[in-house]
Amino acid sequence: MNASFSTVMIDDYFKTAKEDEIRKLREEKQHKYLVGEGTDDMDLNPDLAHELDFPTEENTEELDALSESVGSWSDVFEAGEPDPENHEYFAAFALWHVGDVINDLLFDYDYKTHKYVAKDKLNGKIKEDSYTYRNAAEDAIIAMHAVCESELMRDTERLKEDHRKILAEVKAHTSLTVQKEIDAKWEVQRLEEDRRKSEQAREKARLSHRERDEMRALVVGEWEKNPTQFRSAERAGNYYVDWLHEEHKKEYQPRTVIGWIRQHAKEKNIRLR
């Protein structure tokens, strides 16, 4: 399995989640959240999409998206090719981010050519800064979490297999009471695993939302100083995407920043194109 295949699964997860949300809104006749004519051309209303509750790149970690995707792709592999074990998807995801660590340390993005080039070719020598090391560290942490998830899933799969073998032996040689005790122990382990995952998900969401709220406040605060500087929310959004990157070393999609500005303008009764 190619290391990048896990990212294909993640992209497909978000795409499917959006399509499901559009279909649900159409069935519920929530037309204010939709734009476009005809079933095939419908999309979410960018001015109201922030009010909806479904998984997106902005509110869901890639690792969580991959966890939700595992088990749904077995039919894409060719006949005769063994399906990957569930934990192997996370190992591939970890390798992908290890590659990102190498890219962060050895390459820079050249805005003139719009390509990644070796740092010694771009700058005359390899020069590291805190931004470079932070990006590399973030990718390394993501890779580490993926490895941990892979190991946990591998151990869980092995534990389930051991449980199935033990259960078969129990059914053949012991009473129903012993079988129920083993099932109860397995249930305790499963509940503990679910609790741990739930706590991790809540903590990730809390940290992600706090940083996003801080960046949103910075952007709308700067924009509100001179709201007529830009003729449209799109132009303002594109400008502040670059501003966040240059001033705060933060990366956001243009559609996200545009949505912040549109929502703030609406709250302040400021007309935008």
N, C-alpha and C positions, 0 to 999 in steps of 0.2 A: 504493500500500500504506500503510495506517494505521501511524503510528509505534508504536502499542501492539501491533501484530500480533506483533512479535518476542517480547514477553513472553508472549503466548498460546502460541507455539511452545515457550518454555522451560517453562511450566507443564505443557504436554502431554508434554514429554520426561520430566519427573520423574514424572508420573502413569503414563506407560507403563512406565518403569523399575520402579516399585513393583508394577504389575500383573504384569509379567514375572517379578519376584522371587517373588511369591506363587504364580504358576503353577508355577515351577520347584520351589519348596518342596513344593507339593502333589504334584507328580509324583514327587519324591524321597522323599515320605512323611516329611518333616521337620516333623511336626505340632507339636513343642514351640515352633516359631517362629510358629505361626498361632493365631488366635482366631476364633470365630464359627462358625455352622452353615451348611452349604450353600456351593456354589461362589460364588454372588453376594454372600454376606454375609461372606466370609472377609477378615481383615485381619491385619497383622503384630502379633505379641505385643509390646506396648510395653516389657515388661521385658527382652526379649532382642533387640530390633531393632538395638541398637548392635553386636551381634556379626556382623551380616550385612554383606556387601560388595557394595553396589550404589549407583548415583548417587542422592544426595539433595540437598536444599537446603543441608544442613549441611556436606557434604564436597565439593561441586562448585560451582565458580564459574558464575554465570549465563552469562558469555561462553563458557565451555567447553561448557555445555549447548546453547547456541545453535549452536556449531560442529558438535556432533553431530547437531543437528536439520536443518541446512541440506541441502536436496536431497530431503527427505521430504514436502514439503507442496505439490508442484506441482499436485496434483489438487483442491485446495480452491478454486482461483480459477475464476470463471465463464467459460463458453465465450466466446471472443473477447477475453478480457482477457489481455494478455501476462503470463506468469509473471515475477516479479522475478528479476533476476540474483542470484546467491548473495551477492555483496558488498553488495547493497542491503538485505539483512536486517540486516547489522551497522550500516549507516548509519542505519537506522530505530531500532535499539537505542541508538545514540549520541544521536539526537534525543530519545529518551525520557528519557535521563539528563540531557541538557541541561535538559529541563523540570524534572527533580528539583532541579537546581542553582538554578533560578529559584524553585522552591517553597521550598527551604531558606532562601533569603535574604529572601524577601518574605512568607512565611506561617509561622504557628505553629499547632500543634495545640491546640485548646481542649478540655480534658478535661471541661469542664462540658457543652458542647454536642456533643462528639464530632465536631467538624468543624474543617477548616482555615480560618483566618480571617487577613485581612491583619494584619501585625504592628502597624501604627499603630492599628488598631481594637481590638486585644486589649490593648496595653500603653500606649496613648496616644501613643506615638511608636515609630519603628523603632529597635529596640535589638538589636545584634548581640553575640554572645559566641563564645568559642572553640569551643563545641560546634556552633553554627550554621555557623561557617566550616569546621570540620572535616568536617561532613556534606556541605557544598557542595563542598569540595575532593575528598572521596572520590567523589562522583558525577561530578565533572569528570574525575577520573583514569579512572574506568570508561568515561566517554564517549570520552576520548582513546584508551584501549586499543581500544575498539570501532572508532573511526575508523582506527586503525593496522591492525587486523585486516581492515577493509573494504578499505583500500587494498592491503594485501598480497594479499587474495583477488582483488581486481580485477586487479592486476598479474599474478597467477598465471594467472587465466583468459585474459588477453591473451597471456601467454607461451605457454600451451598452444595457443591459436589460431594464433599465429605458428609454433609448432613443427609443427602439423598442415599449415600451408601450405608450410613449408620441406620437410617430409617428402615431401609430394606432388611438389614440384619435384625433390627429390633422387631419388625413385623414377623420375622421368621422364628425368633427365639425367645421373645419376651412378651410380657402382658401389655394390654392396652394402657395401663396406668403408667408404665415406664415410657411408652411412646408419647403420652401427653406431657410428661415432665420434660422430655427432650424438646418437644414442640414449644413448650412454654419458655425454655431457655433460649431457643432460637428467636422467639418473638421479642424477648427482652433485648437481645442483641440488635435486632432489626429496628426496634423503637429507639434505641440509643443512637444508632447510625442516623436515623431520620432526624432526631433532635439536634445532633451535631451539624448536619447539613443545613437545617433550618436556621440555627444560630449564625453559621457562617454567611448564609444568604442575607440575613437581616443586617449584619455588620457591614457587608460589602455595599448593600443598598444605602445604608446610612452615610457611609463615607462618600459614596458617589454623589448622592443628592446634596450633601453639604458643600462639596467643591463646586458642583454645577450651580447651586444657588449663589455662591460667592462670585463666580465668574459672571453670572447673569446680572448681579447687582453692579459689578464694575462696568459692564458694557452699557447698560441702560443709563447708568450715572454719567458716563462720558457722553453718550448720545444726547441726553437731555440738556447738556450744556449748550448745545447748538443744534436743535432738531431740524433746522432748515438747511443744514450743511449738505445733506444728501437728498436727491429728488425722489428716491424710493427706498423702501425697506430692503430691497435686494442689494442696492449699492451700499447702503449703510452696513448691512450684514456682511458682505464680502470684505469691506474695509476693516470691520472689527474682528473678523476671523484672522486677518494678518496681524492686527494690533494685539490680539491675545497671544499669538505665536511669538511676536517680537518682544512684547513687554512682559509677558507672564509665562512664557514657555508652555502654553497650553494649546492643545489641538482640539478644535471643534468643527463639525460639519457646517457649511454655510447655511443649510436649511434650519439648523438648530438656532443659530444666532439671529437669523432673519425672523424666526418665530418669536424670539425674546423681544425684539424691537417692535414687531407688529402688536404683540400682546400689550406691551407697555404703552405704546401709542394709543391703543384702544382704551386702556384704563385712564389715560390722561386726556382723552378726547382730542388727540392730535391726528389730523388727516394725513394719510400717506397714500402714494400711488401703489 
